[in-house]
Amino acid sequence: MMNEHYLETMKVIDGIDMGSKGVKRKCALFVMVQNENVFLPIWLKYYTKFFHADDLFVLDHRSEDGSVDRCAAKYSFRRIRLEYPFSFDHLWFRFVANAMQEKLLKYYEYVIFTDVDEIIMPDPDYYSGLDEYIMKLKKKYVRCTGYELINMKEKEKPYESEKSVLSQRDYWYRTPFYDKTLISSQMLSWTIGFHRVKQIIKNHDKKLLLVHLHKLDYDLCWNKSLERSKLEWSQEELNANRGWQNRITDPEKFNEYFYHWPKYVSLLRKIKIVKIPEKIKKTDIF
């Protein structure tokens, strides 16, 4: 049986006005945010290039920093306010994602769910953009190829929000940890963290990149870790050590995490930080 908070969440999602069912629209995209003054503008700048405002859903989980309001003044999207007592609860996150995916699949052929620091980008050698990729997609779901963008602090300046990410950052590394299945025409059984899906074939597409921006800026990432460590976490989250990377408070441990985690991206090779290919950089698309 769902507790009162889950029931309230379900009530909000059930109450989203989607209009008449009729013919399904092509694709919807949704994200969950809380006080994302850096990443939400990046996310919206990118995805509004490919999605109509009616098909773009921002689930606002008690943001208090004005970030969603500021973004709403610049970009068009559908804002759904969610209330939940804990800032982090991965079981609730998964519940919300499942409920939202189920709701949207009644009205769309495909549904995409991302974290706010994730950019899904088709290889520009093969596709003009995410819209073309979706229009040509025939598979029921597809798994991305993951890369972690990283700020090499000794070589790069602090991130400036007035400039594009790709104009300021030159490095990333390949990591299967972010080979996530996020585009689907059917319900997915995600594991906690959304990194894996149970009981499906992988449908891994090397031409569909997922660029993770969590390490966009060393100091921003460190300060955010300190801030999130002070938020209210459920005891279950703490006991299971979920979201540990969001509450590191020791400088040495943070530095180790930032530049050396995950220690192995496979059983055979370590992280290899390399230059972002010029074909990606020159798009300057986010």
N, C-alpha and C positions, 0 to 999 in steps of 0.2 A: 504494500500500500504506500502511495506517495505521501510525503509529509506536507505540511501546509505551505511551505515555501515552493516546493515542486508544483503543487496544485496551482498556486498563484502564477507561477511561470507559465504553466500550461494554459491557464486562462488567458494570459496576455497573448500568447502565440496563436491560440485558437481564435482570438478576437481580431487578428489582423485582417483588414478588408482587402480581399484579393479580386473582388469583382466576380463576374460570372465565369464559370469554368470554360465552356466553349472549347475552341481549338487551343491547344497548349502553345505558349510562347516558347522561344528557343532556349533561353538560359537565364537563370537568376544567380546572384552572388550575395553571400552574407558573411558578416564578420561580427565578433564580439569585442567590445572595447571597454576600458575603464581608464580615464585620465591619460589618454594617448596623444599628448600635444605634439610629439615628434613624428610618430609613425602614422597616425590617422591622416594627416595631410599628404604624406607620401603615398599612402594606399589609395586615397581618393584621386589624387592627381593622375595616378596610373590607370586605375580601373574605370574611371569615368570616361576615358578615351574609348572604351569598348562596350559600356553598358548604359542603357537608358536609366534615368533616375527611378522610374517605377520598378525596375528589376534589380535595384541595388539596395540592400538592407543592412543597416548598421544597428546592431543590438547594443544599446548603451546601458552598461551595467553600473549604474550609480556614479557616472562621471561628475566630478565636482570642480574641475579645473577650467571649465569653459571651452575645452578643446572641441567638443561636438558642436557647440553653438557657433564657434568661429568657423568651423568647417562648413556648417550649414549655410553660412552667409556667403560662402564662395562656391560651394558645390551643391548639386541637387541629388538627394538620396532619400530613402525612407528610413526614418528614425523610430526605433521601437525601444521604449524605456523598460528596463528590467530591474527589479528590486530583489536583492538577496543579501543576507547578513554578512557572508564571508567574501572578502575580495578574491580569494583563491579557493576553489573547490573543484578539482578536476572531474569528480563524478557528476557534479552539477553542470559543468561545462559540456560534458559528453551528452547529458540529458537534453540540454538546450539545443545542441547541434543536431541530435537525432530528431527531436521534435520539429525543429525548423526545416530540416531536410524533408521530413515526411510531409509537412504542410506544403512546401513549395513544389514538390514533385507532382502534386495534384494539378498544378497550373503550368509547369514547365517541363520541357523535354529533358533538360540537364540542369543540375544545381551544383554550384561551386561553393565550398566553404574554405576560408583561409583564416589563419591568424593575421593580426593587423601588421605584423612585420614580415609578411610573406608576399613575394611577387611571383606570380605564375607567368612565365614568358616563353612563348614558342621560339625555337631557333630562327633567327632572322634570315638565315640562308634558305629556309623552306616556307616561312609564313610571314605575311605582312604584319600580323598582330594576333592577339588572342581571339579577336572576333572571327578572323578567317579560320583559325584552328578549330574553333567550336562549330562553325558552319560546315566544315569538312569532316567532323568527327563522326565515326560510324560505330565505334565500340561503346558498350554500355557504361564503361568506366575506364579511367586511365590513371596510371601512376606516374608521377613526375620524377625528374632526375635532379637531386638536391645539391645545392652549392651554398656554402656559408660565406657571405661577404664579410670582410674583416678590415678593421682600421689598423694599419701598421703605424703606430703612434709616433715612432721616431722618423717616419718618412712623410707623413701626411698631416695636414692641418686639422683642427677641430671642425666638425660638421657645421655647415651654415645652411639654415633652412631656406634661404632665399635662392640657393643654387641647387641644381639637380644632384642626386646621389652619384650617378655615374660620372659626373664631371669632377667629383672630389675623391672618389675611391678607386683604387687600381688593383686590389687584391681580393682573391677568394680562394676557397679550397673545396674540392669535391667531397661530399659526405653522404653516404647512403642513409644516414640517420634522417635526412629530409627527403628521401624518396617517398613522398606521401601521396596517397590516393585521395584526391580532393574534388575531382570532376566526375560526376556520376549521373546516370539516368535511372538508378535504382537505389533503394535503401542500402546503406553500408553499415556494417557492424564494426565500428572503430574501437580500437583499444584505447586506454587512457593516454592522452597526449596526441591522439590522432595520427601517430606515426605508422601504424599498421592497421590492416583490416582483416578480420577473421574470415576464414573459409571462402576466399576467392583466389583466382589466379592473378598474377601480378599485373599483367597488361602494362608493362614498363615501357615508357616512351622516352628514348634518349633525346628526342627533338623537343620535348616539353620540359623546360627548366623551372625549378623552384628555387628562387634566390631568397635566402633567409637573411634578414637585416638586423638581427638582434645585436650583432657586434659592429654596427654601423660606426659607432664612436666610442672609444675606450672610456672616456670620462663620463659620458652620458649613461653608458651601460653600468658603470660602477655606482654612480649616484642613484640610478633607478633600483639597483640591487639593495642599496642601503634603505631607500624609501620603502620598498616592498617588504623588507624584513620587519618593518614596524607595523605593517598592516595586520588585520585580524585573520589568522589562518585557522582552519578547523583542526582539532586535535588529530583527527584521522589523517589529514594531509601531512601533518608533522610526523606522525608515527610511521607513515609509509614513505617519508622523505620525498614526497612528490613536489615538484617545482623547486628543488633545492637550488638550482642555478639562478633563481630569482630572489634569493635572500642570503647571498654570500656577503659576509661583513669583514672577513679577514683579507687585507690587501694582497698578501702573497698567494693565498688560495684563489683569489679572483684573477690575478695575473696568470696563474696556471690554467684556470678555466678558460680565460679569454684566448690565449695563444696556443694551448695544447690540448683542448678538449673537442671532440672525443680523442683519446690517445691513439686509438686505432679506428680508421674508417673501414677497415676490413681486417681479417685475420692475418693478412699478408703484408699490409703496408700502413705506414703512419700517415698522419696529416701531411699534405704537401701544399703549402701556400704558394700560389702562382699568380701571375698577372692575369687579370680579366681579359679575355680575347678582344681584340680591337673591333670585331664585328658586333660585339655586345656594347662596348663602350660608345661607339659612334652612333648607336641608335639614340642615346641620351634620353631614353623613354621614361625613366624614373629617377 
